[in-house]
Amino acid sequence: MYESNGSNEFDTLIGGIGRDEFVLGDGQAFARNVPFRTAQFYIGPGFATIRNFTQGQDSIELLVNSSEQLLLFPINNNRDLAIQIKGFTVFENRVSVLSSSPFDTIAVIEGGGNLSLNLSPESGLTRLLT
């Protein structure tokens, strides 16, 4: 259970030594006959600032159904990398409903302007890998 609905959040996520996983969305499957629940973080106003992201080692976990929902582009004179998603997935009674919201910034990777990230579907979530 999260204390926030994911809106109006501004956080700084800082990596350390070793492999880090930055979580921007969370999906949890519950026991049989209980709906699949998801939480997309940083909906609307707010985003995560990611520091100390190590290329080839760290990953970012988020909820997207396809690469068409995702925009990655350099900002701040190509110094940082913005991650935006179009819509977000909400599961209600095991039925997937995709919102039609415009692209929304959910994270900025400091110093990541030259990163090339790849999608890696895993367990109903998507991981961005360098």
N, C-alpha and C positions, 0 to 999 in steps of 0.2 A: 504494500500500500504506500502510495506517495502522498506527501503532505501538500503537494501542489498539483494543479491540473495541467501544468506545463506552459502556461501563458505568463508573460511578463516576468520571466526569469532571466537573470544575467549572472552567469557563473564563470569562474576561471578554473579550468581543469589542467593540472600540471603533471606532466610525466616525470618519471624518475629513472633510476638505473634499471636496466632489464626491459622486458616486454611490457607494454602498457596497452590497455583496451579502454578507449574513451567511449562511454555509453551515452548516446543521444536519443535512444528509444529502447523500449523494453517490451518484450512479448512473453507471456507466461501461459502455458497450457495447464489447465486445472484438471481435476479428476473427471472421469466420465460423467456425462449429463450436466456438466457445469460449463458455461460459455468460455470460449477462448478470449482472454482479455489482453489488451495491449495499451501501452502508454507511449505516445510520441512527445518527446520533450521539446521545449522552446517553440511552441506554437504561437504565432502572432508576434507581438512585441517581445524582444529579448532573444538572446543567443548565448552560446558557450564560446569562450575564448580558450583555445587549446594552446598550451605552451609546452615546449620540449618534446614535440612530436618527432620520433626518430624514424626516418625512412627505412623501409626494409625490415622493421622490427615491430612497430606499433600498429594498432588497428583502431578503427572507429566503427561502432555498432549503431545502426539506425534502422528505422522501419520504412522501407520503400518496396513497392512491388516490381518496379522495373527501372532501368537506367533513364527512361523518359521522364521520370518524376524527379530527377536529380540534375542540378546544375553545379558545376565546380568552375571557379574562375578566379584569376589573380586580382587583388585589390591593393590599395595603398602603394602605388608605383611598383606593382608586381612583387612586393615584399611578402604579402600574406595571401592565403587562399580562402575564399568564401565558399561555404557549402550551403546550397539552397535546395529545398524540396518543394514540389508542387503537390498540394493536397497531403493528406495523411490517411492512413488506413485505420478504421475503427471496426472492431469485430463486435457484433451484437447478436447474441443467440446463434453463434457459429456462422453468421452471414457477414461477409466483408462489404463494408460501405466505404467508398473513397470520396472524401470531400472534394469540392471543386475550387478550393482556395487558390489564389495566385501563388507564384513562387515566393518563398519565405526563407530568410536567412536563419539557419539553425546553429551554425558554428563558423568561426574564423580560426584558421590554423596560423598562428604567428610564425613568420619565417618560412611558410610553406608555399610561397608564390610559384615556385618551380616544381612542385610535386606533381607526379602523375599517379593518380589513385585508380585502383581497379575494384570492381564490384565482385563480391564473393558470397553468393547466397548460402545461408546456413541456418537451419532450424527455424524457418519462418522469418528470420531477420536478415539484414544485409550487412556485410562487413566491407568497409573500404580498406584496401590494403595498398601499400606502396610497392 
